[in-house]
């Protein structure tokens, strides 16, 4: 049953990634591209968890995909905030 739910979570992440990539094509905003890539990494993480036998969370390399996704999200938000134009006085 847990594999079924991991598969559903993977599908949700892939849907979110597709939407972000679609928004990126419309707006050509780097933030959407990076968010799509991060959600793609989350989907890979979830798929690997669903396909592997019981995962020992303390010793698993699979969770590095999740760390990479969160690092991409933080980097994208920081870049967006640093590259915004300064308010006019």
SEFI-213649 format. One record per residue (C-alpha): residue in three letters; x, y, z. Coordinates in steps of 0.2 Angstrom, whole numbers, plus 5000, padded with zeros to 4 digits. Example, Ala and Ser with C-alpha at 12.3 -4.5 7.8 and 13.67 -1.06 7.14 Angstrom:
site type: ALA X: 5062 Y: 4978 Z: 5039
site type: SER X: 5068 Y: 4995 Z: 5036
# end
This chain:
site type: UNK X: 5000 Y: 5000 Z: 5000
site type: UNK X: 5014 Y: 5012 Z: 5004
site type: UNK X: 5021 Y: 5009 Z: 4986
site type: UNK X: 5004 Y: 5015 Z: 4979
site type: UNK X: 5005 Y: 5031 Z: 4989
site type: UNK X: 5023 Y: 5034 Z: 4984
site type: UNK X: 5018 Y: 5032 Z: 4966
site type: UNK X: 5003 Y: 5045 Z: 4969
site type: UNK X: 5015 Y: 5057 Z: 4977
site type: UNK X: 5027 Y: 5055 Z: 4962
site type: UNK X: 5013 Y: 5059 Z: 4950
site type: UNK X: 5009 Y: 5074 Z: 4960
site type: UNK X: 5027 Y: 5080 Z: 4959
site type: UNK X: 5027 Y: 5077 Z: 4940
site type: UNK X: 5011 Y: 5087 Z: 4938
site type: UNK X: 5018 Y: 5101 Z: 4947
site type: UNK X: 5034 Y: 5101 Z: 4937
site type: UNK X: 5024 Y: 5101 Z: 4921
site type: UNK X: 5014 Y: 5116 Z: 4926
site type: UNK X: 5030 Y: 5125 Z: 4931
site type: UNK X: 5038 Y: 5121 Z: 4915
site type: UNK X: 5023 Y: 5127 Z: 4906
site type: UNK X: 5023 Y: 5143 Z: 4916
site type: UNK X: 5042 Y: 5145 Z: 4911
site type: UNK X: 5038 Y: 5144 Z: 4893
site type: UNK X: 5025 Y: 5157 Z: 4894
site type: UNK X: 5034 Y: 5170 Z: 4905
site type: UNK X: 5052 Y: 5165 Z: 4902
site type: UNK X: 5055 Y: 5167 Z: 4920
site type: UNK X: 5070 Y: 5158 Z: 4927
site type: UNK X: 5061 Y: 5155 Z: 4944
site type: UNK X: 5048 Y: 5144 Z: 4935
site type: UNK X: 5062 Y: 5133 Z: 4927
site type: UNK X: 5071 Y: 5130 Z: 4943
site type: UNK X: 5055 Y: 5126 Z: 4952
site type: UNK X: 5051 Y: 5113 Z: 4938
site type: UNK X: 5068 Y: 5106 Z: 4940
site type: UNK X: 5066 Y: 5104 Z: 4959
site type: UNK X: 5049 Y: 5096 Z: 4958
site type: UNK X: 5057 Y: 5084 Z: 4945
site type: UNK X: 5070 Y: 5079 Z: 4958
site type: UNK X: 5056 Y: 5077 Z: 4971
site type: UNK X: 5047 Y: 5065 Z: 4958
site type: UNK X: 5063 Y: 5055 Z: 4955
site type: UNK X: 5065 Y: 5053 Z: 4974
site type: UNK X: 5048 Y: 5047 Z: 4977
site type: UNK X: 5049 Y: 5035 Z: 4962
site type: UNK X: 5065 Y: 5027 Z: 4969
site type: UNK X: 5057 Y: 5026 Z: 4986
site type: UNK X: 5042 Y: 5017 Z: 4978
site type: UNK X: 5053 Y: 5005 Z: 4968
site type: UNK X: 5066 Y: 5000 Z: 4982
site type: UNK X: 5063 Y: 4988 Z: 4996
site type: UNK X: 5060 Y: 4996 Z: 5013
site type: UNK X: 5072 Y: 5011 Z: 5014
site type: UNK X: 5083 Y: 5014 Z: 5029
site type: UNK X: 5082 Y: 5032 Z: 5030
site type: UNK X: 5098 Y: 5035 Z: 5040
site type: UNK X: 5109 Y: 5027 Z: 5027
site type: UNK X: 5100 Y: 5030 Z: 5010
site type: UNK X: 5108 Y: 5040 Z: 4996
site type: UNK X: 5090 Y: 5041 Z: 4988
site type: UNK X: 5086 Y: 5056 Z: 4999
site type: UNK X: 5100 Y: 5066 Z: 4991
site type: UNK X: 5088 Y: 5070 Z: 4977
site type: UNK X: 5076 Y: 5078 Z: 4989
site type: UNK X: 5091 Y: 5088 Z: 4997
site type: UNK X: 5095 Y: 5094 Z: 4979
site type: UNK X: 5077 Y: 5099 Z: 4976
site type: UNK X: 5076 Y: 5110 Z: 4991
site type: UNK X: 5093 Y: 5117 Z: 4987
site type: UNK X: 5087 Y: 5122 Z: 4970
site type: UNK X: 5071 Y: 5130 Z: 4978
site type: UNK X: 5081 Y: 5140 Z: 4990
site type: UNK X: 5094 Y: 5146 Z: 4977
site type: UNK X: 5080 Y: 5151 Z: 4965
site type: UNK X: 5071 Y: 5161 Z: 4978
site type: UNK X: 5087 Y: 5170 Z: 4983
site type: UNK X: 5091 Y: 5174 Z: 4965
site type: UNK X: 5074 Y: 5181 Z: 4962
site type: UNK X: 5075 Y: 5192 Z: 4977
site type: UNK X: 5093 Y: 5198 Z: 4973
site type: UNK X: 5090 Y: 5202 Z: 4955
site type: UNK X: 5073 Y: 5212 Z: 4957
site type: UNK X: 5075 Y: 5230 Z: 4953
site type: UNK X: 5077 Y: 5242 Z: 4967
site type: UNK X: 5062 Y: 5252 Z: 4972
site type: UNK X: 5062 Y: 5270 Z: 4965
site type: UNK X: 5063 Y: 5284 Z: 4977
# end
